[in-house]
């Protein structure tokens, strides 16, 4: 082994010596070897190093395409630079055009020498243009953009949704800038993935694109032509559909509306404010626009100029029997319709002669132009003016503006669309006879006399008495009111103030008067004509025949004094009968003697003439008077098939308070259309007690389609009253008995358990009573051990036994609560039984209806009657 190493060392030494003597061949070594891989837009370099002997000199870098020398200028993007003997090729910013072959040239002695370096440009996958949300337009050959660059050139793949890989062909075309979908529709809306891969480098990159097809706007509700009123506002509305939702803009003609104060826009609404007749009447366009396109629709604004009363002329003051002209000029566009009204009339005056008054004629003619707006004149002529023509007249114009504006807006028009003119017709006074011509008063009373007089000028009213003027404003006379309505207040201090007063109305056209008589009134001057009509134990009714008392005030009520026969009149009680009755004196005692006196009263006071002194004896206490049913029709039919509501009038009590009413009702049979008094055989009579003061009762548990007779009697502490009767028929059909709740039903085992538990509790209670009271029983036996001991032994242990029995009182308390629980359970059982009874009762009704027309001996009829008797008996027991 050591020998071999020596041989190798000798060989190396010999080889080195040969190289030194002869030299290595000249060459240019380029690094990096195998080619330069440069990254786009980054720096890169390649080194050319001379080697060998002789050593190459005059090194230069050349590009093959184009064939030119790389200058040694470091200011350039691509340049060459020496580093000692080496020449470096340097790229400050690598461009894709720098890719190619470069040659490093030199000379060894005089022999040219070179070496090549290939430069490859590497560009990573770059997604240049691929928006994540793209909205192609429907019905187009849409390009889904996904432009990718890279070196080596990436391979593009497309995927739709989560797993569908698209292949070129059909509606899908793979282009360099993306995926083209022919005739794209909304069904193509989806998530698309654009994936770029470079197999040489193993690089891959993808982008997710959300595709939602856009739909150009389509105006489905174009704006309508609008009528707008001058000085007010008008509004246009436009509605379009599309995807994305369209935006709206408005144009006047072809000019966009940019003044938000004059033309405020809110979405698809445009408002034109303060409409001007000359500038705003135009064509307006609605533009709906989105990313897919736009569409226009247009409408016209027609400006209406409202009616305006430009002039109204009338002669305000004329005399009777003179002719009057009233003229009214109204402008507007369209030309308004003009009418005249008179205050108090329900219809305006018509053009021409008036059908209801031939003195009045209406003429129409054209008027002047106001600010380029036409007008119309309406003239009204009144011949032979009368006092009734006096009043307010209204001139009013009307065109489309009246329908477009509300009343509040119409009031804002200036000049106004209507104006009033007052016509004053001078005429002499006319005294009204609307107010009374006769008045009554009495001494030391105050009365107001009223007088009303029409006339123009407004008449002055004065008052006279018996031909002499009345002196006003003293303690006896005062004048109120404003002419033409005058009130004279008179204090009748003596008979001199009574008489004929004269109301005198006077103006420049004449005078008129009216006589008003003020008469002296007295308290009633005759005794009342009284007759007894009816007497009961506690009341008495009178008939009072009014006594004629001409030229005096009418009676308004009667003062009634009544007392016990043996009492003094100072102890009498006062009762008041209002005029017209009924005249019933109540609150009397039965079987008692009274004395009664009446006096008539009017506004002047109480009469000095009493009625004769009347004696009466109230009746003895008796049974109530007969109550009477309230019958709304002759043969009433219930609206229900199982119940009927009866009402009655409260009768006289008979001197004792009514305690209750007894209602008895039973089915009856009609032998013919007249006779209906035979009871239905086999069916029981039902009775109900109704406590006073009730005056109605609902009769229940009735058969459907059955005729009934109801008897009512009132009861007080004496006896029952005489009866009253009512006949009615229930409705055909089967109505379930309402207004009761069906409790949970118990089985036979549950009922048996309840009975056993009740007997056990009863036994415990009885035994405890025996223990406490009689010192015997099961509990006592448990305490004393022996109920049969002799008295001496019992007496010895008695005290101890009683102490031990104290604890059983606690048991008694517990048993008491158990009894309460048992009572509740028993009540529940009772309700269950009642429910069963009611259910069976209802179930029998249709059967009874079917059997009603069967012969009396038929088994069906017998079965129904038997069941009904049993159920009714159970019902009474449970109740």
VOSE-123736 format. One record per residue (C-alpha): x, y, z; residue in three letters. Coordinates in steps of 0.02 Angstrom, whole numbers, padded with zeros to 5 digits, always signed. Last residue first. Example, Ala and Ser with C-alpha at 12.3 -4.5 7.8 and 13.67 -1.06 7.14 Angstrom:
REM residues 2
+00684-00053+00357ser;+00615-00225+00390ala;
***
This chain:
REM residues 879
-06459+00967+02094unk;-06397+00790+02085unk;-06566+00721+02138unk;-06661+00834+02017unk;-06550+00787+01870unk;-06563+00604+01914unk;-06753+00617+01910unk;-06745+00708+01742unk;-06636+00572+01673unk;-06755+00437+01730unk;-06909+00525+01663unk;-06824+00562+01494unk;-06770+00383+01478unk;-06946+00321+01506unk;-07020+00449+01385unk;-06897+00404+01248unk;-06926+00218+01268unk;-07116+00236+01265unk;-07109+00341+01106unk;-06999+00215+01017unk;-07108+00072+01077unk;-07261+00148+00989unk;-07415+00160+01098unk;-07438+00345+01070unk;-07426+00331+00881unk;-07268+00404+00801unk;-07259+00589+00749unk;-07142+00638+00890unk;-07029+00485+00872unk;-06904+00567+00752unk;-06902+00725+00855unk;-06879+00625+01014unk;-06731+00535+00936unk;-06654+00702+00888unk;-06676+00759+01068unk;-06615+00603+01157unk;-06430+00642+01127unk;-06452+00810+01212unk;-06523+00728+01368unk;-06391+00593+01364unk;-06254+00726+01364unk;-06344+00825+01499unk;-06356+00672+01611unk;-06175+00625+01580unk;-06123+00803+01622unk;-06223+00799+01782unk;-06138+00636+01830unk;-05968+00715+01799unk;-06016+00869+01898unk;-06068+00758+02043unk;-05903+00665+02035unk;-05809+00830+02042unk;-05915+00883+02191unk;-05873+00717+02273unk;-05689+00749+02245unk;-05705+00922+02324unk;-05803+00850+02470unk;-05670+00715+02491unk;-05536+00849+02503unk;-05638+00938+02636unk;-05661+00775+02728unk;-05473+00746+02720unk;-05449+00917+02799unk;-05562+00865+02943unk;-05470+00700+02956unk;-05308+00795+02987unk;-05389+00898+03122unk;-05459+00738+03199unk;-05285+00660+03193unk;-05221+00809+03290unk;-05360+00775+03410unk;-05290+00599+03418unk;-05138+00662+03510unk;-05252+00716+03649unk;-05308+00535+03666unk;-05148+00491+03759unk;-05184+00625+03887unk;-05361+00562+03902unk;-05299+00385+03929unk;-05179+00439+04064unk;-05316+00530+04155unk;-05433+00385+04135unk;-05312+00253+04201unk;-05373+00249+04378unk;-05552+00288+04330unk;-05553+00143+04208unk;-05492+00024+04339unk;-05624+00080+04460unk;-05760+00078+04326unk;-05728-00101+04275unk;-05632-00141+04117unk;-05727-00177+03954unk;-05648-00049+03836unk;-05479-00127+03860unk;-05309-00074+03793unk;-05343+00105+03850unk;-05264+00195+03700unk;-05290+00068+03563unk;-05462+00029+03633unk;-05502+00215+03631unk;-05453+00222+03446unk;-05562+00071+03408unk;-05710+00137+03506unk;-05748+00194+03680unk;-05723+00339+03797unk;-05896+00410+03756unk;-05856+00587+03696unk;-05674+00583+03639unk;-05659+00402+03585unk;-05834+00392+03514unk;-05802+00551+03412unk;-05641+00474+03348unk;-05737+00318+03295unk;-05867+00420+03200unk;-05733+00518+03106unk;-05634+00363+03064unk;-05789+00275+02998unk;-05834+00424+02889unk;-05658+00425+02816unk;-05673+00241+02774unk;-05845+00264+02696unk;-05780+00407+02587unk;-05629+00306+02532unk;-05740+00160+02484unk;-05855+00275+02382unk;-05708+00360+02294unk;-05633+00191+02251unk;-05798+00132+02177unk;-05808+00292+02070unk;-05630+00265+02007unk;-05665+00084+01965unk;-05824+00131+01870unk;-05726+00253+01763unk;-05715+00438+01793unk;-05744+00571+01661unk;-05635+00725+01646unk;-05744+00881+01658unk;-05857+00937+01516unk;-05871+01125+01523unk;-06042+01206+01516unk;-06095+01355+01412unk;-06195+01268+01279unk;-06326+01132+01268unk;-06300+01060+01096unk;-06415+01129+00960unk;-06515+00998+00867unk;-06635+01063+00737unk;-06806+01146+00726unk;-06821+01308+00825unk;-06920+01310+00985unk;-07103+01364+00989unk;-07184+01492+01103unk;-07338+01517+01212unk;-07344+01639+01358unk;-07460+01637+01508unk;-07497+01750+01656unk;-07534+01686+01831unk;-07629+01763+01978unk;-07509+01814+02115unk;-07430+01698+02241unk;-07456+01726+02427unk;-07432+01843+02573unk;-07244+01860+02596unk;-07223+01901+02411unk;-07229+01788+02258unk;-07253+01828+02074unk;-07325+01700+01954unk;-07271+01654+01778unk;-07337+01514+01666unk;-07246+01458+01508unk;-07329+01352+01373unk;-07216+01262+01252unk;-07218+01208+01068unk;-07080+01089+01014unk;-06965+01100+00861unk;-06813+01064+00970unk;-06844+01001+01147unk;-06799+01117+01289unk;-06662+01099+01418unk;-06655+01287+01455unk;-06771+01433+01492unk;-06671+01595+01498unk;-06745+01716+01624unk;-06800+01898+01626unk;-06866+02028+01748unk;-06745+02011+01894unk;-06800+02110+02048unk;-06832+01981+02115unk;-06763+01804+02124unk;-06809+01686+01984unk;-06876+01515+02033unk;-06882+01388+01891unk;-07007+01247+01863unk;-07008+01109+01732unk;-07166+01006+01697unk;-07128+00827+01652unk;-07156+00740+01484unk;-07267+00585+01487unk;-07413+00661+01393unk;-07378+00824+01298unk;-07498+00944+01381unk;-07656+00997+01288unk;-07675+01185+01271unk;-07640+01219+01088unk;-07814+01235+01007unk;-07813+01352+00856unk;-07710+01272+00717unk;-07769+01100+00769unk;-07739+00976+00909unk;-07584+01072+00962unk;-07485+00976+01091unk;-07397+01055+01239unk;-07221+01047+01310unk;-07207+01113+01489unk;-07154+01274+01574unk;-07170+01341+01751unk;-07089+01505+01800unk;-07103+01559+01982unk;-07054+01737+02021unk;-06966+01792+02179unk;-06974+01891+02340unk;-07093+02032+02292unk;-07092+02162+02431unk;-07256+02179+02523unk;-07398+02300+02493unk;-07470+02211+02342unk;-07303+02220+02248unk;-07372+02296+02088unk;-07309+02203+01937unk;-07134+02203+01857unk;-07155+02178+01670unk;-07098+02014+01595unk;-06958+01939+01488unk;-06931+01763+01421unk;-06773+01697+01337unk;-06786+01527+01251unk;-06678+01372+01251unk;-06644+01207+01160unk;-06679+01238+00976unk;-06620+01417+00971unk;-06690+01567+00878unk;-06849+01541+00978unk;-07014+01561+00885unk;-07142+01687+00945unk;-07326+01670+00898unk;-07403+01843+00918unk;-07246+01947+00917unk;-07138+02048+01036unk;-07230+01985+01191unk;-07176+02054+01360unk;-07254+01936+01487unk;-07369+02009+01620unk;-07348+02000+01808unk;-07515+01987+01901unk;-07528+02094+02055unk;-07435+02035+02207unk;-07530+01951+02351unk;-07618+02064+02472unk;-07589+02193+02605unk;-07746+02291+02637unk;-07796+02435+02525unk;-07756+02616+02560unk;-07894+02719+02636unk;-07921+02888+02558unk;-07981+03061+02606unk;-07978+03209+02488unk;-07977+03390+02542unk;-08046+03489+02396unk;-07916+03562+02284unk;-07821+03714+02337unk;-07857+03890+02273unk;-07718+04012+02315unk;-07618+03942+02169unk;-07431+03931+02181unk;-07322+04053+02086unk;-07309+04159+01929unk;-07216+04023+01835unk;-07361+03902+01863unk;-07416+03797+02012unk;-07578+03701+02045unk;-07620+03654+02224unk;-07664+03481+02291unk;-07734+03416+02458unk;-07729+03237+02524unk;-07792+03157+02685unk;-07737+02982+02731unk;-07813+02828+02814unk;-07704+02671+02823unk;-07736+02493+02766unk;-07564+02480+02686unk;-07438+02619+02716unk;-07399+02744+02579unk;-07234+02763+02483unk;-07322+02810+02321unk;-07428+02952+02252unk;-07452+02923+02065unk;-07499+03063+01943unk;-07431+03001+01778unk;-07426+03138+01731unk;-07438+03279+01603unk;-07389+03419+01721unk;-07263+03354+01846unk;-07337+03294+02011unk;-07239+03350+02166unk;-07251+03272+02341unk;-07244+03365+02505unk;-07267+03281+02674unk;-07389+03341+02807unk;-07327+03372+02983unk;-07392+03552+02988unk;-07555+03482+02922unk;-07581+03396+03089unk;-07599+03209+03104unk;-07759+03109+03134unk;-07793+03074+02950unk;-07613+03036+02910unk;-07539+03165+02796unk;-07531+03220+02615unk;-07482+03381+02528unk;-07468+03376+02338unk;-07393+03522+02243unk;-07444+03516+02060unk;-07334+03556+01909unk;-07313+03669+01756unk;-07486+03751+01749unk;-07504+03868+01599unk;-07482+04057+01611unk;-07637+04167+01601unk;-07746+04250+01472unk;-07871+04105+01478unk;-07875+03989+01630unk;-07948+03821+01575unk;-07937+03688+01710unk;-07830+03537+01671unk;-07911+03369+01718unk;-07807+03278+01847unk;-07828+03088+01855unk;-07757+03014+02013unk;-07662+02856+02059unk;-07643+02792+02237unk;-07500+02691+02305unk;-07448+02575+02448unk;-07594+02452+02472unk;-07661+02493+02297unk;-07786+02625+02234unk;-07833+02675+02059unk;-07911+02825+01970unk;-07950+02956+02103unk;-08015+03116+02025unk;-07941+03290+02033unk;-08003+03453+01953unk;-07872+03578+02010unk;-07931+03735+02100unk;-07943+03889+01991unk;-07845+04050+01982unk;-07674+03978+01942unk;-07542+04106+01995unk;-07561+04269+01901unk;-07490+04343+01740unk;-07493+04525+01684unk;-07485+04547+01498unk;-07350+04630+01393unk;-07417+04660+01218unk;-07297+04686+01072unk;-07352+04805+00934unk;-07242+04811+00778unk;-07168+04960+00686unk;-07105+05017+00518unk;-07005+05165+00453unk;-06943+05244+00292unk;-06798+05245+00170unk;-06679+05347+00279unk;-06700+05226+00424unk;-06831+05187+00559unk;-06884+05037+00664unk;-07018+05066+00799unk;-07055+04924+00924unk;-07217+04970+01012unk;-07265+04910+01185unk;-07446+04872+01228unk;-07482+04859+01415unk;-07405+04811+01580unk;-07282+04927+01664unk;-07420+05024+01750unk;-07472+04866+01845unk;-07321+04893+01959unk;-07137+04841+01972unk;-07137+04750+01806unk;-06950+04755+01773unk;-06935+04770+01585unk;-06785+04717+01479unk;-06800+04778+01300unk;-06701+04675+01176unk;-06655+04739+01002unk;-06595+04651+00845unk;-06568+04772+00697unk;-06475+04847+00788unk;-06361+04784+00922unk;-06423+04701+01080unk;-06482+04763+01249unk;-06598+04899+01312unk;-06636+04922+01497unk;-06796+04978+01580unk;-06852+04978+01761unk;-06694+05018+01859unk;-06643+05146+01731unk;-06562+05137+01561unk;-06702+05178+01439unk;-06848+05298+01447unk;-06986+05220+01345unk;-07065+05336+01218unk;-07252+05373+01241unk;-07393+05302+01134unk;-07448+05168+01258unk;-07270+05113+01282unk;-07137+05150+01152unk;-06970+05071+01107unk;-06840+05132+00981unk;-06749+05038+00842unk;-06629+05123+00720unk;-06634+05041+00550unk;-06479+04975+00461unk;-06467+05069+00298unk;-06539+04961+00234unk;-06679+04866+00318unk;-06723+04718+00427unk;-06807+04730+00596unk;-06797+04615+00747unk;-06888+04645+00912unk;-06875+04550+01076unk;-06955+04589+01246unk;-06859+04528+01399unk;-06950+04501+01566unk;-06907+04543+01746unk;-07025+04505+01890unk;-07079+04617+02033unk;-07262+04595+01985unk;-07297+04466+01854unk;-07245+04435+01676unk;-07320+04371+01515unk;-07268+04409+01336unk;-07367+04423+01175unk;-07298+04463+01002unk;-07174+04320+01001unk;-07023+04327+00883unk;-07031+04281+00698unk;-07143+04428+00659unk;-06998+04525+00585unk;-07007+04714+00563unk;-06966+04769+00387unk;-06870+04931+00375unk;-06864+05037+00216unk;-06754+04982+00074unk;-06578+05018+00012unk;-06503+04873-00084unk;-06323+04831-00039unk;-06235+04705-00149unk;-06077+04634-00072unk;-05943+04563-00185unk;-05847+04403-00153unk;-05695+04338-00245unk;-05643+04174-00322unk;-05484+04105-00401unk;-05380+04223-00297unk;-05250+04340-00374unk;-05154+04250-00308unk;-05180+04065-00282unk;-05143+04006-00104unk;-05326+03969-00063unk;-05327+03841-00202unk;-05187+03749-00112unk;-05292+03733+00045unk;-05442+03676-00055unk;-05347+03538-00142unk;-05265+03561-00311unk;-05274+03455-00469unk;-05463+03464-00489unk;-05471+03654-00472unk;-05321+03669-00588unk;-05418+03585-00728unk;-05528+03740-00746unk;-05643+03839-00631unk;-05679+04020-00597unk;-05784+04093-00456unk;-05879+04257-00433unk;-05966+04262-00266unk;-06115+04369-00218unk;-06145+04430-00041unk;-06312+04501+00013unk;-06457+04609-00041unk;-06566+04536-00177unk;-06705+04507-00050unk;-06723+04695-00031unk;-06772+04705-00212unk;-06683+04760-00369unk;-06793+04801-00519unk;-06678+04716-00645unk;-06526+04616-00591unk;-06393+04598-00726unk;-06244+04482-00706unk;-06091+04495-00819unk;-05961+04358-00840unk;-05798+04409-00922unk;-05668+04284-00986unk;-05479+04293-00989unk;-05333+04247-01100unk;-05155+04232-01036unk;-05010+04321-01121unk;-04974+04417-00961unk;-05159+04466-00942unk;-05260+04466-01103unk;-05428+04557-01105unk;-05599+04476-01090unk;-05716+04372-01195unk;-05902+04373-01163unk;-06034+04292-01050unk;-06203+04365-01000unk;-06307+04311-00848unk;-06487+04374-00824unk;-06583+04404-00662unk;-06760+04476-00667unk;-06829+04311-00732unk;-06807+04230-00562unk;-06821+04039-00543unk;-06775+03993-00721unk;-06634+04121-00725unk;-06615+04211-00893unk;-06451+04172-00981unk;-06302+04077-00912unk;-06343+03985-00752unk;-06333+04057-00576unk;-06245+03942-00455unk;-06337+03809-00354unk;-06364+03790-00165unk;-06410+03973-00141unk;-06382+04051+00030unk;-06243+04171-00023unk;-06266+04205-00205unk;-06158+04121-00335unk;-06094+04182-00504unk;-06003+04065-00623unk;-05848+04071-00733unk;-05779+03923-00832unk;-05593+03950-00850unk;-05496+03979-01011unk;-05369+03837-01019unk;-05264+03927-00962unk;-05326+04060-00842unk;-05401+04234-00827unk;-05559+04290-00735unk;-05657+04453-00760unk;-05816+04481-00655unk;-05951+04610-00690unk;-06104+04655-00582unk;-06243+04763-00656unk;-06394+04824-00553unk;-06563+04893-00608unk;-06668+04999-00488unk;-06832+04947-00406unk;-06758+04965-00231unk;-06613+05082-00211unk;-06435+05041-00250unk;-06274+05026-00149unk;-06127+04917-00199unk;-06122+04953-00383unk;-06017+04808-00445unk;-05849+04775-00524unk;-05736+04625-00509unk;-05566+04620-00592unk;-05423+04497-00615unk;-05505+04347-00532unk;-05375+04212-00564unk;-05414+04038-00628unk;-05264+03921-00625unk;-05133+03918-00763unk;-05108+03737-00813unk;-04934+03684-00870unk;-04926+03527-00977unk;-04770+03428-00933unk;-04732+03301-01069unk;-04661+03125-01049unk;-04505+03032-01103unk;-04424+02862-01089unk;-04239+02819-01110unk;-04137+02659-01095unk;-03961+02619-01039unk;-03831+02482-01048unk;-03753+02333-00959unk;-03662+02430-00823unk;-03823+02515-00771unk;-03930+02656-00838unk;-04111+02715-00834unk;-04136+02886-00914unk;-04301+02977-00891unk;-04338+03116-01014unk;-04442+03274-00991unk;-04527+03365-01135unk;-04572+03546-01097unk;-04684+03669-01004unk;-04558+03725-00872unk;-04494+03887-00946unk;-04648+03990-00997unk;-04782+03933-00875unk;-04666+03923-00727unk;-04689+03781-00604unk;-04629+03818-00429unk;-04555+03644-00410unk;-04531+03507-00540unk;-04512+03344-00448unk;-04423+03194-00523unk;-04444+03019-00452unk;-04341+02864-00498unk;-04217+02890-00360unk;-04257+03055-00278unk;-04229+03202-00393unk;-04256+03385-00345unk;-04282+03497-00498unk;-04282+03680-00441unk;-04175+03658-00288unk;-04075+03512-00356unk;-04021+03611-00510unk;-03927+03489-00622unk;-04062+03431-00743unk;-03973+03356-00893unk;-04007+03442-01059unk;-04078+03341-01204unk;-04259+03392-01177unk;-04263+03419-00991unk;-04163+03271-00932unk;-04176+03154-00784unk;-04059+03026-00709unk;-04094+02854-00641unk;-03981+02712-00586unk;-04024+02537-00638unk;-04021+02388-00521unk;-03878+02276-00579unk;-03963+02191-00666unk;-04115+02268-00747unk;-04290+02332-00715unk;-04353+02509-00744unk;-04477+02625-00659unk;-04511+02809-00697unk;-04612+02935-00599unk;-04639+03118-00638unk;-04697+03248-00513unk;-04777+03418-00526unk;-04760+03570-00415unk;-04855+03731-00382unk;-04828+03905-00453unk;-04922+03860-00613unk;-05021+03699-00599unk;-04948+03541-00670unk;-05027+03420-00792unk;-04921+03266-00818unk;-04887+03150-00964unk;-04845+02983-00892unk;-04671+02921-00850unk;-04625+02748-00913unk;-04665+02595-00809unk;-04570+02445-00876unk;-04413+02537-00926unk;-04290+02401-00974unk;-04113+02417-00910unk;-03979+02303-00982unk;-03960+02135-00896unk;-03792+02090-00818unk;-03737+01909-00800unk;-03657+01868-00634unk;-03485+01785-00644unk;-03384+01768-00484unk;-03202+01737-00529unk;-03084+01634-00421unk;-02898+01653-00464unk;-02767+01519-00484unk;-02577+01499-00476unk;-02460+01355-00514unk;-02271+01330-00517unk;-02194+01159-00548unk;-02048+01239-00638unk;-02057+01148-00804unk;-02243+01108-00777unk;-02295+01288-00775unk;-02478+01302-00716unk;-02615+01436-00730unk;-02790+01408-00652unk;-02944+01515-00689unk;-03085+01463-00571unk;-03266+01506-00612unk;-03406+01534-00484unk;-03577+01536-00565unk;-03702+01633-00670unk;-03709+01539-00836unk;-03895+01507-00813unk;-03917+01696-00828unk;-03868+01686-01011unk;-03711+01702-01116unk;-03730+01687-01304unk;-03555+01614-01327unk;-03443+01604-01175unk;-03266+01667-01203unk;-03137+01616-01074unk;-02987+01728-01047unk;-02859+01841-01128unk;-02767+01707-01227unk;-02931+01630-01281unk;-03016+01469-01233unk;-03185+01458-01319unk;-03334+01386-01227unk;-03505+01376-01309unk;-03462+01214-01402unk;-03278+01178-01382unk;-03138+01202-01257unk;-03152+01096-01103unk;-03218+01151-00937unk;-03179+01059-00775unk;-03334+01042-00666unk;-03288+01012-00483unk;-03335+01154-00366unk;-03416+01276-00485unk;-03343+01296-00657unk;-03159+01257-00689unk;-03044+01329-00822unk;-02863+01280-00863unk;-02722+01390-00928unk;-02544+01324-00964unk;-02411+01449-00915unk;-02279+01514-01038unk;-02105+01479-00973unk;-02095+01619-00938unk;-02252+01699-00869unk;-02407+01798-00913unk;-02592+01770-00872unk;-02747+01860-00939unk;-02908+01801-00858unk;-03060+01895-00922unk;-03226+01807-00943unk;-03262+01860-01121unk;-03446+01870-01166unk;-03520+01822-01333unk;-03678+01924-01299unk;-03858+01880-01251unk;-03835+01945-01073unk;-03700+02072-01036unk;-03549+02012-00939unk;-03536+02057-00756unk;-03368+02007-00684unk;-03319+01995-00503unk;-03143+01933-00461unk;-03068+02040-00599unk;-02937+01941-00699unk;-02811+02050-00790unk;-02625+02023-00764unk;-02616+01861-00669unk;-02428+01835-00657unk;-02345+01666-00659unk;-02160+01692-00627unk;-02051+01758-00767unk;-01884+01673-00802unk;-01774+01747-00939unk;-01644+01628-01016unk;-01471+01692-01062unk;-01357+01577-01161unk;-01171+01609-01141unk;-01048+01581-01284unk;-00858+01565-01289unk;-00727+01651-01394unk;-00545+01646-01459unk;-00459+01740-01598unk;-00275+01693-01629unk;-00150+01831-01630unk;-00077+01790-01460unk;-00234+01720-01377unk;-00369+01844-01429unk;-00540+01882-01350unk;-00728+01862-01376unk;-00870+01829-01250unk;-01026+01787-01347unk;-01211+01814-01290unk;-01357+01706-01339unk;-01540+01752-01309unk;-01660+01830-01182unk;-01632+02016-01156unk;-01799+02055-01239unk;-01890+01992-01083unk;-01806+02131-00988unk;-01684+02112-00846unk;-01649+02270-00751unk;-01467+02310-00708unk;-01398+02175-00824unk;-01209+02150-00811unk;-01085+02057-00922unk;-00918+02044-00827unk;-00746+02040-00908unk;-00607+01960-00806unk;-00423+02019-00804unk;-00450+02134-00654unk;-00638+02154-00647unk;-00679+02226-00813unk;-00852+02295-00853unk;-00983+02259-00987unk;-01154+02347-00998unk;-01339+02320-01001unk;-01448+02457-00921unk;-01320+02587-00972unk;-01232+02703-00852unk;-01095+02573-00824unk;-01029+02601-00997unk;-00917+02462-01067unk;-01019+02438-01223unk;-01097+02270-01270unk;-01044+02240-01451unk;-01177+02214-01580unk;-01257+02074-01675unk;-01439+02103-01634unk;-01469+01968-01596unk;-01301+01885-01558unk;-01250+02000-01418unk;-01064+02033-01399unk;-00951+02043-01245unk;-00770+02091-01269unk;-00598+02030-01203unk;-00440+02102-01279unk;-00330+01969-01196unk;-00317+01780-01186unk;-00177+01711-01074unk;-00045+01621-01176unk;-00058+01507-01095unk;-00219+01458-01014unk;-00365+01554-00936unk;-00472+01707-00974unk;-00628+01733-00865unk;-00797+01789-00937unk;-00921+01824-00794unk;-01113+01829-00810unk;-01227+01949-00718unk;-01413+01973-00670unk;-01520+02107-00587unk;-01711+02093-00573unk;-01850+02150-00687unk;-01877+01972-00754unk;-01772+01841-00669unk;-01615+01783-00756unk;-01559+01603-00793unk;-01381+01609-00860unk;-01321+01458-00956unk;-01241+01290-00917unk;-01094+01366-00829unk;-01116+01522-00725unk;-00988+01570-00770unk;-00893+01583-00932unk;-00716+01515-00956unk;-00620+01585-01103unk;-00479+01472-01164unk;-00290+01461-01196unk;-00210+01286-01188unk;-00108+01247-01028unk;+00088+01276-01029unk;+00238+01168-01109unk;+00373+01169-00968unk;+00257+01205-00824unk;+00130+01081-00884unk;+00264+00944-00903unk;+00328+00976-00727unk;+00155+00958-00658unk;+00129+00792-00744unk;+00298+00724-00672unk;+00251+00778-00496unk;+00082+00695-00510unk;+00157+00532-00571unk;+00285+00528-00428unk;+00146+00548-00301unk;+00048+00405-00377unk;+00201+00288-00369unk;+00232+00333-00188unk;+00054+00294-00140unk;+00066+00122-00222unk;+00221+00079-00122unk;+00140+00121+00043unk;+00000+00000+00000unk;
***
